[in-house]
Structures are given as structure tokens and as C-alpha cells.
């Protein structure tokens, strides 16, 4: 497994960015009440997937957690293809993640993750002001500042986070949905994949466009009512409960709409490319 850094936030002093955001905006309001029909009904895609896939699906999902021995590569690739076919077949935009009402949010204990030797921080003195570039197969490429993102329609969800290593945590994520981003730039019909790029040692992961357009896929700039701090991916990250944690790129710099998939940091070393939950 390639080098990576996990930081447990438990017992660690962590700086939060000020509640007041770009342009002096007021602190965040609580996440909105469920409005999607599937969300109100409590349809959870993860539980649906587990219930629907049966023993074969469970076997396939379990087999894709690691690269495995060299002698098993061919088998694992076959399993991964079948797993992706299964997950794509089960994927529904109406299936929404609904975190347990009785479960507490992780708060400052939410684990941090990055691959750089130290926590990535955008340095305006050397890089200039941060912006998020959106391009590829779009009619109107754009560069959005944090203030630009904060001025767009805001969506908030209390969501589960699923790590490939087996742990889960809950946080309230706030930001701009990828569907709103797609409408803003005018995604062209031939775009079938989306790549999320990062300043965390050039980390990136590409997604199928169906998952990127899920109603709960968000370009997040706030967590639990506060603008992201450096441990949680500031200034912005992508997050969706339909993907495992390693697919949810933090420290975003660029979103590219593409005709073909182009792998990813972990996908290129044997982890499942699709990475669905």
C-alpha cells in the first residue's frame, strides 16, 4: 500500500476556519430538512445494495478492497468488472443516504486523510488566490473562487462517510451540488466521466458521471456549520455517500468532464475504480 497519512482528530487541537465566510457571509444555517421523496421515505442506497446483492454481491464487494497477491490479479480484475456491472445496475438517483437519527456526528473527532507528508495548505503567497477550475467537455469553462462557490445555491445534508477500511462517521456537509455545477458550465452530451483533481500531491480520482450527478454529490466547502479547515480538505472537496472515502477527493483544484475514465491515485494501484457504496 502506498504511503499515506491518517490523523485521528480525537484529542488533537484543530483550528477551524472562521464561521464568517467569503465576503463576510453569515454563519451557515442548519442542513435543510429532507425534501427528496426517497430521502423522506428513508431509502438508503447502501442498505439497498447489501440487501439486493445477496451472497454473490457481498463476495464481489469484499474481494475489491485490496490488490491481493499477483497470482490473483486476473481473477480480481474479473471480479471488479462484475462488481462494477452489479453496482451500476443497482445505482438509482432516487436512492438517498439517510444517516441514523440516533447517531452522533463525529465533530472534531472526524478522521483526517491526505497523502502528502504534511497536511496540505493552500499558500496564496506562492500560488496566488485559490480557485476551482471546471473544464473539459463543457460549453463554458470557469474558474470559481471560494466566494463564488459560496454565492451559488447551497445544499446541506447530514451524511454517512464510508471508508474502504471499514469505519464510518457522520458529518453535515454543505456546498454546491454537482448537478448545479454541471448546469452552470453546460456539460456536453459526450461527457461520461468526471475527474476530481487535488493539490494534495496531485491526488485525483475519476468517477462515472451518473454518480457525479447524484443529488447528494456535493462540492463541499463547509462541514458541521463551519468552513472547512485544512484537515478536512479546505478550501473545497467533493463528497458523496454513493462512493467510498478514497474516491472523494479533498483539496480540490480542478473538475474535468471527460469522454473516457482516467483512473485515479488508488485506482491505478489496484483499488476498485468504481468505488461504490
C-alpha positions in Angstrom: 0.0 0.0 0.0 1.4 3.4 -0.9 2.4 5.9 1.7 -0.5 7.9 3.2 -1.3 9.9 6.3 -4.1 9.2 8.7 -4.7 11.6 11.5 -7.1 10.8 14.2 -8.7 14.0 15.4 -9.5 12.6 18.8 -7.7 14.6 21.4 -6.0 16.8 18.9 -6.2 20.6 18.9 -7.6 21.5 15.5 -8.1 25.1 14.1 -11.4 25.7 12.5 -11.8 28.4 9.9 -13.9 31.4 10.9 -17.6 30.9 10.7 -17.9 34.1 8.7 -17.1 33.1 5.1 -16.0 34.9 1.9 -17.4 38.4 1.6 -18.5 38.4 5.2 -21.3 36.0 4.7 -23.2 34.9 7.9 -22.6 31.6 9.5 -24.2 28.5 8.0 -27.8 27.6 8.8 -28.5 24.0 9.7 -28.9 21.5 6.9 -32.2 21.6 5.2 -35.0 19.2 6.1 -35.3 16.1 3.8 -37.1 17.2 0.6 -36.4 14.4 -1.8 -39.1 11.7 -1.8 -36.7 8.9 -1.4 -35.0 10.7 1.4 -38.3 11.2 3.2 -39.0 7.5 2.9 -35.7 6.6 4.3 -34.4 4.7 1.3 -30.7 4.2 2.0 -28.7 3.1 -1.1 -26.0 1.3 1.0 -28.7 -0.9 2.8 -30.5 -1.4 -0.5 -27.2 -2.6 -2.2 -26.4 -5.0 0.6 -29.9 -6.4 0.7 -30.2 -6.7 -3.1 -26.8 -8.1 -4.0 -27.0 -11.3 -1.8 -24.1 -13.6 -1.2 -22.5 -13.0 -4.7 -22.6 -9.3 -4.3 -21.1 -9.4 -0.9 -18.3 -11.7 -2.1 -17.5 -9.3 -5.0 -17.5 -6.2 -2.9 -15.2 -7.8 -0.3 -12.8 -9.0 -3.0 -12.2 -5.5 -4.3 -10.8 -4.0 -1.0 -7.2 -4.6 -2.0 -5.0 -5.6 -4.8 -4.3 -9.0 -3.5 -1.4 -11.4 -4.5 -0.1 -11.2 -8.0 -1.4 -14.6 -8.8 -5.0 -13.4 -8.1 -4.8 -10.2 -10.3 -6.6 -11.7 -13.2 -9.4 -13.0 -11.0 -9.7 -9.8 -9.1 -9.9 -7.8 -12.4 -12.8 -10.1 -13.5 -14.5 -9.7 -10.1 -14.0 -5.9 -10.3 -15.7 -5.8 -13.7 -18.6 -7.9 -12.5 -18.8 -5.8 -9.4 -19.0 -2.6 -11.4 -21.7 -4.1 -13.6 -23.6 -5.0 -10.5 -23.2 -1.6 -8.8 -24.1 0.3 -12.0 -27.2 -1.9 -12.3 -28.3 -1.1 -8.8 -27.5 2.6 -8.9 -30.5 4.9 -8.6 -30.6 8.6 -8.4 -33.6 8.2 -6.1 -31.7 6.2 -3.5 -30.6 8.6 -0.8 -28.3 8.2 2.1 -30.1 8.8 5.4 -27.8 8.8 8.4 -29.3 7.3 11.6 -31.1 9.9 13.6 -29.8 8.4 16.8 -26.1 8.5 15.7 -24.0 11.5 16.7 -21.9 13.5 14.3 -18.2 12.9 14.6 -17.4 16.6 15.1 -13.7 17.3 15.7 -13.1 13.6 16.0 -13.7 13.1 12.3 -10.6 11.5 10.9 -8.4 13.4 8.5 -6.7 11.9 5.4 -4.1 13.1 3.0 -1.2 11.6 1.1 1.3 14.5 1.4 4.0 14.3 4.1 2.2 17.1 6.0 -1.3 18.5 5.9 -1.8 20.3 2.6 -2.5 24.1 2.9 -3.0 26.4 0.0 -0.3 29.1 0.2 -1.6 32.2 -1.5 1.9 33.9 -1.2 3.3 31.3 -3.6 0.3 30.1 -5.6 -2.0 33.1 -5.7 -5.6 33.1 -4.7 -7.2 29.6 -4.7 -9.8 28.9 -7.3 -11.6 25.8 -8.6 -11.2 25.3 -12.3 -14.0 23.5 -14.1 -13.4 22.4 -17.7 -13.2 19.6 -20.2 -16.3 18.8 -22.2 -18.2 21.9 -21.1 -19.7 24.9 -23.0 -18.4 27.5 -20.6 -15.2 26.6 -18.7 -15.0 28.5 -15.4 -12.7 29.3 -12.5 -14.6 29.8 -9.3 -13.2 31.3 -6.1 -14.5 30.3 -2.7 -16.6 33.4 -2.6 -18.1 32.4 -6.0 -19.0 28.9 -4.7 -20.5 30.4 -1.5 -22.7 32.6 -3.6 -24.2 29.7 -5.5 -27.3 27.8 -4.2 -26.3 26.0 -1.0 -27.2 22.4 -0.2 -26.6 20.7 3.2 -27.0 17.0 4.1 -26.3 15.0 7.3 -24.5 12.1 5.7 -22.6 8.9 6.4 -19.0 8.7 5.3 -17.9 5.1 4.4 -14.2 4.2 4.5 -12.8 1.3 2.5 -11.1 0.1 5.7 -14.5 -0.5 7.4 -15.2 2.5 9.6 -18.0 5.0 9.2 -18.6 8.5 10.5 -21.3 11.1 10.2 -20.9 14.8 9.3 -23.1 17.6 7.9 -21.7 18.6 4.5 -22.6 21.9 2.9 -21.8 23.2 -0.5 -22.9 23.2 -4.2 -24.4 20.1 -5.8 -22.5 18.7 -8.8 -25.8 19.0 -10.8 -25.8 22.7 -10.2 -22.1 22.9 -11.2 -22.9 20.9 -14.4 -25.8 23.3 -15.3 -23.6 26.3 -14.6 -20.8 25.2 -17.1 -23.1 23.5 -19.6 -21.8 19.9 -19.7 -21.7 18.5 -23.2 -23.6 15.2 -24.1 -20.5 13.2 -24.7 -19.1 13.6 -21.2 -19.3 10.2 -19.4 -16.8 10.7 -16.6 -15.6 13.3 -14.2 -12.1 13.7 -12.8 -11.6 15.4 -9.5 -8.0 16.8 -9.1 -6.2 18.0 -6.0 -3.2 19.9 -4.7 -2.6 17.1 -2.2 0.5 15.8 -4.0 -1.5 15.6 -7.3 -4.1 13.2 -5.9 -7.1 12.6 -8.2 -9.9 10.2 -8.7 -12.3 9.9 -11.7 -15.9 8.9 -11.4 -18.7 7.8 -13.7 -20.9 10.8 -14.5 -24.1 9.1 -13.1 -22.6 9.0 -9.6 -21.2 12.6 -10.0 -24.8 13.7 -10.8 -26.4 12.0 -7.8 -28.4 14.6 -5.8 -26.1 14.1 -2.8 -22.9 14.6 -4.6 -21.6 18.0 -3.4 -18.6 20.2 -3.9 -18.3 20.8 -0.1 -16.8 23.9 1.4 -18.3 23.6 4.9 -18.7 20.8 7.5 -20.9 20.8 10.6 -21.7 24.5 10.1 -18.1 25.8 9.7 -16.0 26.4 6.6 -13.6 23.5 6.0 -10.3 23.5 7.9 -7.1 22.2 6.4 -7.6 18.7 7.9 -10.9 18.2 6.2 -9.9 19.3 2.7 -10.0 23.2 2.6 -10.9 25.2 0.7 -13.2 22.6 -1.0 -13.6 18.9 -1.6 -16.1 16.6 -3.4 -18.2 14.3 -1.2 -21.0 11.8 -2.0 -22.3 8.9 0.2 -22.5 6.8 -3.0 -18.7 6.5 -3.1 -16.1 5.1 -0.7 -13.9 7.6 1.0 -10.9 7.3 -1.2 -13.0 8.4 -4.3 -14.0 11.6 -2.5 -11.1 13.9 -3.5 -10.1 16.6 -1.0 -8.2 19.9 -1.5 -9.8 20.4 -4.9 -8.2 22.4 -7.7 -9.9 21.1 -10.8 -13.0 19.3 -12.0 -12.8 17.9 -15.6 -15.7 16.4 -17.6 -14.3 13.7 -19.8 -15.3 11.2 -22.6 -13.2 8.4 -21.0 -12.2 7.4 -17.5 -8.7 8.2 -16.5 -8.0 6.2 -13.3 -7.0 7.7 -10.0 -4.4 7.7 -7.2 -5.7 4.5 -5.6 -7.4 3.0 -8.7 -4.1 2.9 -10.5 -2.5 0.7 -7.9 -5.3 -1.9 -7.7 -8.2 -0.5 -5.8 -11.6 -0.7 -7.3 -12.1 2.1 -9.8 -15.9 2.4 -9.4 -15.6 2.5 -5.5 -19.4 2.5 -5.0 -21.1 2.0 -1.6 
